[in-house]
Amino acid sequence: MEKIVVKGGYKLNGEVNISSAKNSVLPIIAASILCGDRCTIDNAPMLEDVFVICDVLKSIGADISIDKEHSKININTGTIISQAEPSSELVRKMRASFLIMGPMLSRFGRVKLSLPGGCNIGSRPIDLHLKGLNALGAKIDLGHGYVEAISKKLIGNKIYLDFPSVGATENIMMAAVLAEGETIIENSAEEPEIEDLADFLNGIGAKIEGAGTGTIKIKGVKDLNGTLHRPIYDRIEAGTYMVAAAITGSKIKINGIDEEHLKPIVAKLTECGVLMEIEGNSVWVDGRNEIKPLDIKTMPYPGFPTDMQPQMMGLLCIAEGTSLITETVFENRFMHISEMKRMGANIKIDGRSAVIEGVKRLTGSEVKATDLRAGAAMILCGLSAEGITEISDIYHVDRGYVQIEEKLRKLGAEIKRVY
Ligand code: UD1
């Protein structure tokens, strides 16, 4: 069983380069299904989740080559077989596999998929995805463990999302690209990754306006073509390294950021005493001050991202006072708390809120990565703790962080992977 072992207490220094956003690349690879042509993704993050979505596409006939050395993915979706059903084992492995539903339905008029799996952070239903596809004219059959959608021709419609779900916005936006007429998605998710997906879709010939705002308009088109796309930087990976500087009381430079996308994270870190200096696509993060306690509420973008909640909690474990974190996006995203408590953190759960009483220092311990971001948070806690922390179930972290131990080691951390 693979583990990451961290010896805490070392200051970090130097620079780290951020990879492209996993949450952009996954829908973009799914979206390439629409064009039935050749697409290239430049500077793609070489991550487990990315390999899984590529395998899902391969299981329906796409021709994909991954050039790990140059971080490039070449996809030809012209070879996909129209009635193919993707491997259920792969679809269950990762929730984002469900993003092929919209494109498959739009291009072939039918899709049958196993119900998705993914991070263990709540029930994560798909009702909004299905409601949207149904509004475009798809007949949905929800069976035991699978869902099938059929439509001879999708027709544009006005869709109001009860909640600005990222995945539902993406699935509906992709389905609407080849639909007849105009689709308007209201209360759509505003995450930067949605805008990136729209840029890719416009690159293959779609007509989308308003992505990145609460109202997205998609004018259906008949023909699409291939394209070359370079995704945005991963704002969650950048945020994680910002916390790494803060939790170790260090100053580091992070290269590969978009200031706009990081606003909610920068605002909260600044509030707790971390100094930030942005220089173009880089940021200097100086975490040498005492960490002040904070109140955080996770919200859809541009609110504070739920994907940074566990890492911030790790930092607040050593703040000078009492902090409050309220998780509003997912109903079960506090599993890391029991792991942090093993390291001496003082945290109490009250419904959807966690009250964190700062302690002087965490103590190294044997802990588990309970999901992707929780695993990253445990590594961060290990960096600041006294002694040695062993983090098991590290495959969760590999789903979303490119070479995390190499990047941290280059910054001066004492970290290694053991098998
Ligand atoms: C995406 C991100 C994930 C991030 C999340 C919220 C990807 C690949 N993953 O996940 O990292 O944590 O956004 O920022 O981009 N919901 C429903 N019905 C639906 C769909 C969602 O009730 O049909 C609920 C979910 O249960 C959850 C909330 O909406 O409580 C947010 O989910 P959503 O925005 O859809 O997240 P994902 O797209 O799964």
Boltz pocket constraint, residues with backbone or C-beta under 6 A from the ligand:
constraints:
  - pocket:
      binder: B
      contacts: [[A, 22], [A, 23], [A, 24], [A, 26], [A, 95], [A, 96], [A, 122], [A, 123], [A, 124], [A, 125], [A, 126], [A, 127], [A, 128], [A, 129], [A, 130], [A, 163], [A, 164], [A, 165], [A, 166], [A, 167], [A, 168], [A, 189], [A, 193], [A, 306], [A, 307], [A, 328], [A, 329], [A, 330], [A, 331]]
      max_distance: 6.0
